[in-house]
Structure formats: structure tokens, C-alpha cells
Amino acid sequence: MTATTRSYLYVPGNAADKLSRAVGRGADALIVDLEDAVPLQGKDAARDAVVAWLADQPAGEPVDLWVRVNSGPLRETDVQALANIASLTGIVLAKVEDAAEVVAIDALLTSLGDSTTSVMPLLETAGAVLDARAIAAGPRVQQLQIGEVDLAGELGLLPGDDEAELAPFRALVVLASTAAGIDPPVGPVSRITKDTDAFEVSTRRVQRQGFVGRACIHPAQLPVVHAVFTPTADDVAEAEAVIAMVAAAEARGTGVVLDEDGRLVDPAVLHSARRTLALAESAAQRDGTP
């Protein structure tokens, strides 16, 4: 699969004013939060409000709509309330520990007659990261997301500006996703909301590490994320050239393809070119550009 969603904006499920404006904020996708953003005494009211809001959203909305549900005893109640909502893209499962939890959610949704809702497990613990490959291969899983704040806290990490301490876990989640044949994982959130330059450096690092989009906690982060993950005109031209070279070589029956600089164009290069074009096409559709 090839992910074409650049940005995922978290929106508190208990903030009616923010929820009413969320679709117009410019994000490719929203993740409406019923978990961390909502205090325990407000869970039921927030769930009801989010379900009502989703019911008012048209199916096929250009903005993908996800809901992050609670872990523990509240998860089943959340999922039951969200099943069979036409406008809902999928459910983000907070604090997933193992693949069995994904299997259980699939069984619950199926028992409710829901065959279309996707699942995005959020890996926030050492156990979840170590079980990432099995989780990624679970039913309905479209992609993974890594929760680095909780993970770093559990492991006692103190990430520096270069985020080097987090690189091994990011790589593992990218590897697990690729091995399972699902979309690349959603890039982690960042607490940087005011220093645009620093946030861009972080986001470009995430891109180099194999992610094609990023979760955001503030609308101010969206323009940077879109700029980083939208292929440039030069990127598109290079990708088109690669695909044309491969097509020409196949037509000639040539086994080896070299670009104009004499570099080998192998299946990995072709895959990257196709992903670039898919990202560019999706970005143009979402942004309303030719």
C-alpha cells in the first residue's frame, strides 16, 4: 500500500468549538481524541458529542476522519459507539500492547456488522514496539503510529535536539510496517509549535527515516508538514523520468536500467518513484491545485 496522507491533526473530542472548525483547518486527516484530551468524568459526554459530529459529516469527506479511543474498559464502549458510521475512516487504538488486542477489535467490529472501519494501533510502550510486526499484520490495520512521549517516559529516555535516542524505535516501526505490507507509519507528534525552523528540521528527519506524513498537535504545524511531505516539481519530474526509463527498457526487453548518471534503477528506486507520484497526486487533490 502507499500512504498519501501528509498530516493528521489531533482534536480534543470534548472541545465543541475546536471540533466544529476542525475540518476547515487544512489537515489531510483529523484524529478526534477521546483519550488523553478528555478527563475521566467527561468520557461519556465526549463520546456522544463525537458520534453526533461524525453523523453530520458527509461520507467521502476529503479529510480523513479518525477517532482515538480509550484503552482498558472504555475501549469496547467507544468502539461500539463508533461502529458503522459512514464518515469514519478508522479507529486509533491507544496504548496497544499486543496483536491480540487488534484481533479482538476486529472481532467486535465484525460482530456489529462493520466490515469497513480501519484500525491504527498506537504503539506507546516497550512491549508494543517489540510486538510491532505482529501488530502490523493484524486484521484491519491500515498503518501504525508511534507514541514517543509515553515511550520515552517508560524507557527513561531524555531525547536531545537531534532525537537520536528515538531513531531505533522509529526504524523498527517502519520495518514492521513494510514487512506487513501496510501503509508507512504516521510520524510522531512534536511539542514544537512556535519554532517553525526547529519543527521543520525535525519533520525532515522524520521524512528521511521512512515516514510520509506526521501527526500534529497544533494547526500551526500543518504548513510545515505539508511543505516537507509534498513532492516538489523536480521530485515529480525525476520520478516520471524513472518510470519512463523502466517502461522503455521493458519495451526493448532490456534487463538492466541505468539513469542518465549511470546509476542503477532497481525495483526499490521504481517503488520510490511511484510513491512520489502518488503523494504528489494526492496533495494536488487535497490542496485543490492542478
Disulfide bonds with the S-S distance in Angstrom:
none
